[in-house]
Amino acid sequence: MTTTHESLSDHRKLALIIGNDNYHRSENSLNYSIQTANELNNLLEQIDFHVTTRCDLEKYDMTTTIVNFTKTIKDGDLVLFYFSGHGYQVKDINYLIPINDAWIKMDRDVEDFGINFNRILKRFVEKNSSYVNIFILDCCRPYVPNESIGSSSMMKSQGLCTMESMNAAFIQFACAENETTSNNLFTKHLLKHITEENVNIVDIFQRIVDNVYEESNQNQQPLSINGLKQYEDVYLNYVLPPASVIIWDEVESEERESILKEQDETKACYDSFPNVDDMIDPENEDFKKAEEFTQSILSELPSGEIDKTDTLCHIINQLFQNENRQCLFFDSRQGIKLYNTFENLIDVNFKSMPFVLKLISMADLGNQENINDKEDDLRIIKTLNEAIRQNKSHPVLNDLTVRLANAHDTGPKNIVVKNVYLGTYSIVYTVTDLARSTIEALQKISTKLKSQFKQFVAAKVHPLLYRPTFDIVQFDERGDKDFLHESGTFHMGPIGRTQIYTQPVGWHRHGWNVLGRYPSDKWLHPFQDPENWYRAFHGTKNAKLTDSESPKNMRIDSIDVLPKIYNDGFIKATFAVHGEGVYCSPKPTFVENSYAGTVKLNTKMGEKVFKIMLQVAVNPDGVRVANEDIWVVQQPEDIRTYGILIKEIHSNTNQTVTST
């Protein structure tokens, strides 16, 4: 297995540094370990390592620190472990000595009170077997384990022993095996060479060894154990070589209008996202008012009537609770100004939850200096978006991806840049391994992005990465309709290309405020206008997760409709039998029987069970009819939600209900 220059940035860089100076036995105290630990911490952070540094640790704390750090390791990381302090060997096993060493008087005490380095090595490599683990043991000073200096029971001070090579591990000692020294030559040259640019790891340590050997007059030769021979190129600090000129595509005069139009549409969409800093402000009065408003709705049992807003709010809330999420409701007519996440249900054009990074310029990206002329904006945008669409490498995108990965504490392979648009320069991107825990750490994102980008202006975020907020003004009575006793069929769409619209008998529709949102309302209104889009239905219960995951993880799960659409939009079914695209059906019964979400509620009328699905309109020019039950929409923007359908399927009105 080899590692090419292009793949180097795919690996997240983690480091654990431990420095022990103040040993309980005064004769073993050191005076350089903590200083070295802090200096190495600063150096590694400069080359984009995520560093954990701890000093003067007793055994329990040292063990806990190592175990907790190991839990953060992901397979494929570049991991570095550095220990500065005392080390000792017993029975050909190396031990790292914590500062509470007063009880160490003989070999068996080292086994009891020391930290078995072999176990650390094994633990790291088991977690990160596919890439590189570096271990630096800076512990050459003689160690005195017994306070009876002149006694016959005193153990001989000796250095660490050699070890067998292990795949994916490089082990560097400060001395040769079984040797000790009182100088700091290894530390000196480690700090000198560790951040050298574009130098292979093995070569860095060979330089350190050579320098120490030479400066010590051939008396000290640090031992290296190389288990990285399967890798050709592994760098601690790989820097893209400077490009003298980046070639930007020319923009022909006839292209300008279409590029600007696309930019305006993209900008309007993503600029509507809320700023991260606004969303996480604990003193935000609007959030406080929304919490009170939400409590006023949810503290009361819902009426249970499917045409009432209170029932709908309880259903939406329960759907999110089923996914371990919470939501807020607010009424913008009361002066509350929060982001309305109903907007995302209406657009349904987000395949995942994107972030938006806004920069003043891109002048410091890609090691280039020729992005400074505003007249070049369209050339820059055209070039970068073409590279994104064609999945091609570009130095600016490569640099951008690495910095975003550092800010999100992940590997660059998990950063997907979706689009770049003008205004200020704005980069739309997603994080593919975004965990729920990331939501809790959202307040750190702006700070980390600011540290990575000198031109930082703001960070925007998909509203569902935090607590979603719903404006009840979004419900539009003009779109409400009761289908309990209606079962009509109608021809919809352009003359000569109509499709049958079957009314969802037995359901009730809560309409959404979509009229006036788009340049023309004829996609929806007036009913049966020749410019109307087709009508269809969408649900995600029992969706195959292979639509968004790899085939090896195929399984069937119950995924309620609203959280799934909220979280991921109408995801293209990439592994589905009818090809890639957004799936919907012109038949309400097909969705009802297989894909509609289900919610159980306690209501004033007793326990009730409801089914939920979305009513959508589909662009006739953007849909492919797979069969009589399934339509496939190639682009998510060609499908629009205009209502949520609710149907009561079970009730137990004999039950007395006292709480939700």
N, C-alpha and C positions, 0 to 999 in steps of 0.2 A: 504493500500500500504506500502510495506517495501522496504528498501534499503540495499542490501547486500554489503559486503566488495568488491566483485568483480566488482560491478557497480559504486563504488564511484568515480573512476577516469574519468567516462564518463561526468562529469559535469565541465564546465568551471567556473573559480572562478573570480568574478569581485567585486571591492570595490570602493565606492565613500566616500572620507573623506573631511569634511569641518571643518576648525578651525577658529573661529572669536575671536580676541583679542581686537583690537583697535576700540572700539565703539566710536562714535562721542561724546556721552555724557561721559565725563571723569570719572564720578563716576561709570560708568558701565564697564570701561576698565578691561580686564583680562590679566594675564601674563603667562598663561600655555597652552592655546588652540592650538596655532601654534606649539609649541614644541611637544605637545602630538600628533598632527596630523602628523608631520614629523616622529616621532618615530613609530607610528602605521603604517604609510606608509612603512617604512623599514621592519618592522616585517612581514607584510602581503606579501610583495614582496618575502621575504625569503621562504614563504610557497606557492609560485606560484600563488598568486593573481595578476590579472591585475588591478593596482590601479590608480585611478584618485584623486589627492589631490589639493584642492584649499583653500586659506586662505584669511581672511579679505574681505568678499564679501558683497557688497551692495545688495539691494533686486533684482534689475534687473539681476546682474551677478549671484546671487545665484539661481534665478529661471532658468536662461538660462543653468547654469551648471547642474542642476538637470534634466531638460528636455533633454539636449543633452546626458547625461549619460544614461537616460532611453532608448533612441533610440538604444543604443548598447546592451541592454539586449536581450538575446534569451531565449525562454521558455526552461527550463531545466538547467539553470545556477544556480550556488550558488552565491547569491548576498549579499553583506554586505554594509550597510549605517551607517556611523558614523558622528555625529555632536557634536562638542565641542564649547560651547558658551552659550549665554543666551536663555532660553526658558520661555514661559509664557502661561497661560491658560485663555481663555475667553469663557464663556458659554459652558463649558465642551469640548472645543476644544483646542488642544495643538498647539502652534505657536512657530516656531524657529525665533529668532530675528536677522536680518542682522545688519551690523555695522552702517548703516545710520539710527540711531534711534532717532535723534533729534526731530522729529515730534511726537513721541509717548508720549502722555500725559494722555491718558485715554483708556478705554477698546476698544472703536471703532477704535482708532488709531492702536491698535495692529492688529485688523482685516484687516485694510487697508495696514499697512506697514510690518506686519509679514508674515512668510511663513507657510501656513496651513499644519501641519504635516500629518493630516488625508489624505490629497490629495496626498502627497508623497507616503504614505503607499499604497493607492489604485492604484496609477499609477504603482508602482513597481510590485505589486501582479498581476495586469491585464496582464502585460508583461511576468510574470514568475509564472504562476499559478500552474505548475506541479512540481515545486521543492521548494527550500528554499530561503527565504528573511530574512535577519537579520538586525534589526534596533537598533542602540545603541545611546541613547540620554544622552550625558554626559553634563548636564546643570543643576546643582544643586545650583549654586551661586545665592544669592538673586539679583533680578533685580529691579532697580529704574527707573520707567518710566516717572516721572515728576520732572522737575528741581525745583519746589516749594516744597522743602522737608517738610516744616512745614505747608503747606496748607491743607485745608480740602478736596480738590479735589484729593489729592494724592491717587493713587491706592495702595492697600496693596501688598507687595511682596509675591508671593506664588509660590510653585512648580508646576510641571505638574500634570495633572489629569490622572487617570487610563483610560484604553480603553478596549473595547470588544476584545476578542480573534478573530483572523482571520486566516483561513487556509493558510498554506504556509508562515506564518510570525511569527518570534520570535522577540519580542520587549523588550529591556532591558533599564531600567531607572537607573540613578545613585543614586537616592534616592527613598524613598517611595512616594506614591502619596501625593500631596499637601505639600510636605516638601522641605526645602532648607538647605544647609550646606555650610560652607566656607572652608572645607578641600578638599584634592585631593586623598582621600583614594580609591575611585572607580577607578580613572585613574591609580593609582599605581598598583592595583591588576589586572586590565584589561590588562595592558602591561605585567604583570608577567605571566598570564595564557593563553593569546590568542593563542599562537602558540604551545601549548602542543600537543604532538603527540598521535594520536589514542585515543583521548578523545571526547566523544559525545558533541556536541554543548551545549545541555542542561546541561550536567555535568560541562562543563567549566564555564558557567555562575553561576551555583549553587556554585561552588568553590569561584568565585569572591564575590558573595553575602555573603557567610559564612565568608570569610576573612574580608570583610568590616564590617560586623556586630560585629565580635569578636574584631577587632582592635578599633572600635569606642565605645567599652564598651556598646554594644547593643543599641546605639543611632541612628545608621543609617542602614537601611535595604533596599537595592535597590529592586525595583519592577521588576519582570519578568512576561511577558505575553507570554505564550507558545501556539502557533498555529501549532506546528510540531508533534503533538501526533500521527499522522498517519505514521510517519517515525520512524523506530527502530534505525537506525544507520546513523547519519549525522555528519561528521567530517570536521573541518576546515583544519586539517593537518593530513591526513591519510598517514602513512608511512608503506610500505611493511615490514613485519618482516624479519630480516636477515636470510638468508638461510645458514646454516653451510657448506653445500656442494650442488652444483648443479650437477645433474647427466647428463653427456653428452653421447650421443649414441656412441657406438663403431663403427668404420669404418672397415669393413672387407676388406681384401686385394683385393678381386675381385670388390669391390665397388669403389675403389679409382679412377680408370680410368674414369668411367662414371661420377662421381662427378666432377672430374677435367675438363672433356670435357664440361659438362653443365656450370661449372663456367667460362671457357674460352669464351663460346658463350655469356653468360650473360654480362661478363665484357666488351667484345668488343662492345656490343650494347650500354650499358649505359655509359661507359667511353668516348664515342664519344660526349656525351652531353656537351654543353658549360658550363663553370663556371659562376655562377651568377655574381660574381664581374667583370668578363670580359664583360658581356652583358650590364651592367648598367653604365659602365665607360663613362662619358660624354665627355671625351677627346680622346676617341677612334678614331684615324684617319681613320681606315677602315670604321667605321660607317659613318663618314663624307663623304668619297669618295662614299660610297654606296648611300647615300642620293642624291648626285650630279648625280650619274649614273641613279638612279631611276627617278629623275626629268627630265633628258634628254630623257627618254623613254616616260614618262607620260605627259609631257608638250605638246607633239605633238599629234594631232589626229591619232589614229591607221589607218592603211591602209584599214582595213575591210576585207582583204583577209585571209581566214581561214588557209592558209598554211604559213603565215608569223609570225615570232616570236613576232613582235610588237603587233599584234592583240592578241596573246595568253597572253602576259604580261598584257595588258589592261584588258583582261577577268579575269585573276587571281586576279588582283588588285580590280576589281569591285566586285568579289565574296567576298573578305574580307571586302570591304566597306559595302556590304549588311549586314554583321555581325558586323558592327561598329568596324572593325579592320583595321590596316594598315600593309603594308608589304614593304620590300626593295628588290631591285634587285641589283646584283653585278656580276662582271666578274672576276673570280679568275685568269684569264690569265693576268690581269692588276696588279697582285701582292696583291690584296685585300684578306685578310684572315679572313673570317667570317664563322660561322657555316652555312652549306647548308641544309636548312630545306626540300629540296626535298628528302633528305635521309629518312625522316619520311614518305613521301608519298610512297616511294618505299618499305619500310619495312612493312608499315601498320599493325604493330603488337602492337600498344599501344591503349588499351581500354580507357585510360584516360591520362592525362598529368602528368607524374611522376616527382618527385624530386629525387635526389640522394645525400645522406649524406655520406661523407667519413670521417672515423675515424681512428686514429692510432691503437687503440685497443678498446675492449669493457670492459676493466678492471673495470670501475666504474659503470657499469650498473647492475641493478638487485640486489643491495646490496650483491654482492658476490666478492670474491677476488681470485678466482681460474681460471681466464682467463689470463694467462700470458705466457704460454708455446706455442711457435710457432708450436710445434708438434701436438697441440690440435686443430689447425685451422680447419681441415676438420671435426672433431667431432662437433665443435661448429656450423659450417655451416650446417652440416647434421641435427643436432638437431633442430636448429632454422627454417630451411626451411621446415622440416617435420611438425613442429608445425604450421607454416603458412599455408601449404597445407591442413592440417587437421583441421584448425581453432581451435587450442587448446591453452589454456593459458600457458604462460611461463614467469617467473619473469623478464628475460632480455627483452623480447618483451613488457611486460606490462610497465616496466620502460621507455623503449625507446618510446613507444606510448605517454605516459604522457608528456615527455619532448618535443617531436615533436609538440604536441598539444599546449603546452605553447609557443613555438617559433612561431607558426602560429596563435596564438590568437583564438583558437577554442577548442572544446571539443575532448577528445581522441576517442570518437565514430566516429569522422569524419576523423581520421587518419587510413589509410589502408596500412600496411606494406606488400609489394609484394614479396620481395626477399632480401636475404643477400648474398653477394659474397665477394671473397677474392681479394687481391691486398693489398691495405689498406682495412680495413673492410668497405664495402660499403652497405648502406641500401637504397633500392628502395622503395619509398612510394608515395601514393597519398593523396590529401586532398579533401574529397568528397564535401564539401560546399565551394569550392574555388570560390570566387566572382571576377567579373571583377576588382573591386577596389583593389583586392589583387595584381593585376599586377602592379598597380601604387606604391604599397608599397614593391615591390620586393627587392629594395635596402636594406630594413631593415632585410630581412630574414637571411643573413649571420651573422649579428651582433647578432640577437636573438639566432641563432643556436650555436654560439660561447659561449654565456652565459649559455646555457643549457648543452653543452658537452665539458668537459675539453680536450678530445682527438680529437677535431675538426681539420680537415685538409682542407676541401673544401665543398662547396655546388654546385651541378650541377642541371640543370633544363631543362625540356623539352623546346625546343626553342620556342614553340608557346605560352608559358606563357609570353613571351615578344614579341617585334616586329619581326615577322618571316623574315628571309633573304633567298633569292633564288639566287643560282648561275646559270646564264643562260647557263653555260657550261654543265649543266645537260641535256639540250636538245640535243638529239643525232640524227642527220639526218639519221643515218643508220636505225633508227626505224620509220622514217616518212613513211606514206603511205596514198595515196589518194584512198578512197573507193567510190568516187562519182559514178562510173559506174561499180563497181565490186559487185557481189552478189554470190560468190562461197561458197561451203560448203566442209569441209575437215574432215577426221577422225584423231583425235589427241589422244595421250596417248599410254599406253603399249599395245602390241599385245594381242588381246583377250579381252581387256577392254577399247576400244576406245570410245570416245564421239564425237558427231558432233560439229564442229566449224563453225558457220555461220558468214560470213564477214558482218560488219556493213555498208551496202550500203548507200551511201549519206553522209558519215562522212569522216572527215580527221583526221588522227592520228599524233600527235606530239610524237615522240619516246623519251624515257628517257634512260639515260646512265646507263644501268644495266648489260651489258655484262662485264664479268670479276669481278663482284661484289661478286659472290658466288663461292664456290669451283669448280663448273662445270657450264657451260652455257647451258647444254643440256635440262634444264627445259624450255628453250626458243628457242635455236638455236643449230643446223640447223633446219629449219622448217620441221615438221612432223618426226623428229627423234623419235624412240620408247620411248625415255626417256623424251620427251616433256610432260609438264603439260597440263591439259585441258585449253581451252580458255573460258573466260566468261566476263561479264560486270557488273559494279556496279555503283549505284547512290543512293542518299538519299533524293531526293525531295519527299515530302508527306510521309516521314517516320513517323511511329508511335513513339511518344516520350516514349511510354511504354517500348521501347527497352532499355531505360536507366533510367526510372523513375518508380514510383509505379503506379499500375493500376488506382488508384483514380485520377491521373492527366492525364489520357488518353485524347489525342486530336490529331488532324492532323495539322501539320505545314509544311510550305514550307522551307526546309532546303537545301541550295545549297550544291552541292557535295563536293567541295574542302575544305571549312572551316570545314564541319562536319568530314571529314576524317582526316584533320589536327588536329582538336581539340581532337578527341576521337579514331582515328584509325578505323578499321572496327569493330564496337561495336557488341558484341553478342546480338542477339535479345532475351532477357531473357523471354519475355512474348509473343513471337510470336507464331503463330499457328503451325509452323513446328518444334518447339523446339528451344533450345538454340544453338546459333552459329552465324557465319557471313553469311549473305544472299547475293547471287549474282545470275545471270541468264545466261544461255548459249544463250539466245535469245536477240539480241540487241534491237529489237522492243519492247519487254516487258519492258525493262528498260527505253527506250526512251519515251514510252507512259505514264509511271507512276512515274518514279524515277529520271529522268535526271534533273540536275540543269539548270536554265535559267538565262541569262544575257542580258540586253539591253545596247547597246553601240552607241554613236555618233562616226561616222567614216568619213574618207575623201570621202567615197562613199555614205554617208547619214546615217540615223539611221538604225541599224540592231539589230536583236535578234538572239542569239545563244543558242543552247543546248549543255550541257557538260556532259560527263560521263567518267568513268575510264575503261580502258581495262586491264584485270587482267589475271594472270595464276594461276591455282588451282592444288594443289598436288592431283593426283589421289588416293593416299592412305589416304587423309585427308578430302574427300568430301562425303556427303550423298546426293543422288538425292531425293528430296522431291516429285517433280512432273516434268513435261516437261518444266515448266517455272522457277522453283526455285531450286537452290542448296544450301545446308547448309554446311558450313565449320566449324568444331568444334573448331579448333585452329587458331587464327589469323596469325600465322607464316606459315600456309599452303596456304596462298594467297598472291600473289605479283603483284604490279602494274608495268606495263612496258610502259604505254602510256596514254595520255589524248586525248579523242576524242571530236571534235568540229563539230557542224553542224549548218549551217545557216538556220533558219526557217522563217525569215521574214526580209524584207528590205523596206525602203522608200527612194529610190534614188532621188526623186524629191525634197527632203528637203535640204535646204542649212544649213550646220552646221559650226559653227565658233569656238566652244569650246567643250571640253570633259565634 
